[in-house]
Amino acid sequence: PRLRDMPGWIVNETKRQKGQMETAAASRLAEMVGEETRRAAQEITKLLTYVNFARPVTVADVEVVSIVSAQGDVFALVDALGSGDGKKAQKVLHQLLENEDPFALWGMVIRQFRLLLQAREIVEGRGGSSQVQQALGLHGFVAGKVTEQARRCSLSALESIYHKLLEMDEGAKNGQVTLDLALDTL
């Protein structure tokens, strides 16, 4: 399944494994595992065992039990950047860099800010989370997160960050700076 179809796949796989999972929990798990169905099935088994098959799996269960991947933590990185919490942003960044290739992480950061820019334009046009979801082809949970983050930043600030990302990208490609240093600078 494609990424936006993964929450539905996760809910169905949870039922196949004789358990239940809240929709928001399925969306959070989908953020963590991406399109990796084998990994998702393993995480579902682990989560159902954690709740002893006695109740539906919640978002809190997913946060406690499942291994967080870079895509999920990019939200935390962008949240920290958006709120001006440089200390937390650096902590999350360094955790991400321990397990992720800087180029893959760089691509995720750029994508996230591109989504924020587009979402902010939709918000300024009096749109909400559902319009962001439809226009950008995102899953509902992701669209809600992106919309929430976009509301905290002005359009001019997001444009400025996006231009800075371009300069950093050019600097990394022509050898002026390494990507991990560029991410630290961000």
C-alpha positions in Angstrom: 0.0 0.0 0.0 1.0 3.6 -0.5 1.8 5.7 2.6 -1.6 7.3 2.8 -3.3 3.9 2.6 -1.1 2.4 5.4 -3.4 3.4 8.3 -6.2 1.4 6.8 -3.9 -1.5 6.1 -2.7 -1.4 9.7 -6.3 -1.4 11.1 -7.1 -4.4 8.8 -3.9 -6.3 9.8 -4.7 -5.6 13.5 -8.1 -7.2 13.0 -6.5 -10.1 11.2 -4.3 -10.6 14.2 -7.5 -10.7 16.4 -6.9 -7.3 18.0 -8.1 -3.7 17.8 -6.4 -0.4 17.2 -7.6 3.2 17.3 -7.5 5.1 14.0 -5.2 7.7 15.4 -2.8 5.0 16.7 -2.8 3.4 13.2 -1.9 6.7 11.7 0.9 7.3 14.1 2.2 3.8 13.5 2.0 4.4 9.7 4.2 7.5 10.2 6.8 5.4 12.0 6.9 2.4 9.6 6.2 4.1 6.3 5.2 1.6 3.6 7.0 -1.3 5.2 4.2 -3.9 5.8 6.4 -6.5 7.3 7.7 -4.1 9.9 4.2 -2.8 10.5 2.9 -6.4 11.1 5.7 -7.0 13.6 4.9 -3.8 15.4 1.2 -4.7 15.5 2.0 -8.0 17.1 4.2 -6.3 19.6 1.5 -3.7 20.4 -1.3 -6.3 20.7 0.9 -8.3 23.1 1.6 -5.2 25.1 -2.1 -4.6 25.6 -2.6 -8.3 26.1 -5.3 -8.3 23.3 -7.6 -6.9 26.0 -8.2 -3.4 24.6 -7.7 -1.3 21.5 -4.1 -0.1 20.9 -3.9 3.7 21.6 -1.5 6.4 20.3 0.1 6.4 23.8 0.8 2.6 23.4 2.4 3.2 20.0 4.6 6.0 21.4 5.8 3.8 24.3 6.2 0.5 22.5 7.1 1.1 18.8 10.4 2.0 17.4 10.2 5.6 16.1 11.5 6.1 12.6 12.9 9.2 11.1 9.7 10.2 9.3 7.8 10.4 12.6 10.6 12.3 14.4 10.8 14.9 11.6 7.5 16.1 13.0 9.2 16.5 16.4 12.1 18.3 14.8 9.9 20.7 13.0 7.8 21.3 16.1 10.9 22.2 18.0 12.2 24.5 15.2 8.7 26.1 14.9 8.5 26.9 18.6 12.1 28.2 18.7 13.3 25.4 21.0 16.8 25.1 19.6 18.0 22.8 22.4 15.2 20.3 21.7 15.6 20.6 17.9 19.3 19.8 18.3 18.6 16.8 20.5 16.0 15.3 18.1 18.3 16.1 15.1 21.3 14.2 16.7 19.1 11.3 17.6 17.9 11.2 14.0 21.5 11.4 12.6 22.5 8.4 14.7 20.2 6.2 12.7 19.6 8.0 9.4 21.6 8.9 6.4 22.0 12.7 6.4 20.9 12.8 2.8 17.6 11.0 3.6 17.0 13.2 6.6 17.8 16.3 4.6 15.2 15.2 2.0 12.6 14.7 4.8 13.3 18.1 6.3 12.9 19.9 2.9 9.7 18.0 2.2 8.3 18.9 5.6 9.0 22.6 5.1 7.6 22.4 1.5 4.4 20.9 3.0 4.3 23.6 5.7 4.6 26.3 3.1 1.8 24.9 1.0 -0.4 24.3 4.1 0.2 27.9 5.2 -1.0 29.2 1.9 -4.1 27.1 2.2 -4.6 28.3 5.8 -4.3 31.9 4.7 -6.9 31.3 2.1 -9.2 30.3 5.0 -8.7 26.6 4.5 -8.3 24.0 7.2 -7.0 20.6 7.8 -9.4 18.9 5.3 -8.4 21.3 2.5 -4.7 20.6 3.3 -5.4 16.9 3.2 -7.2 17.1 -0.1 -4.8 19.5 -1.8 -1.6 17.8 -0.7 -2.8 14.2 -0.8 -1.9 13.6 2.8 -3.5 11.2 5.3 -5.8 12.9 7.8 -3.5 12.6 10.8 -0.5 14.0 8.9 -2.6 16.8 7.4 -3.8 17.8 10.9 -0.2 17.9 12.1 1.0 19.9 9.2 -1.9 22.3 9.4 -1.2 22.8 13.2 2.5 23.4 12.5 1.7 25.8 9.6 -0.6 27.9 11.8 2.3 28.6 14.2 4.5 30.1 11.5 4.0 33.1 9.2 4.2 32.7 5.5 7.1 35.1 5.3 9.0 33.0 8.0 8.4 29.8 6.1 9.5 31.3 2.8 12.7 32.6 4.5 13.4 29.1 5.9 12.8 27.5 2.6 15.2 29.9 0.9 17.8 29.2 3.6 17.3 25.5 2.9 18.1 26.1 -0.7 21.3 27.9 0.2 22.3 25.1 2.5 21.5 22.5 -0.2 23.7 24.3 -2.7 26.5 24.7 -0.1 26.4 21.0 0.7 26.4 20.0 -3.0 29.4 22.2 -3.9 31.3 21.1 -0.8 31.1 24.3 1.2 29.4 22.6 4.2 28.5 19.0 5.2 24.8 18.1 5.4 25.0 17.3 9.1 26.5 20.7 9.8 23.9 22.3 7.6 21.2 20.6 9.6 22.8 21.7 12.9 22.9 25.3 11.5 19.2 25.1 10.7 
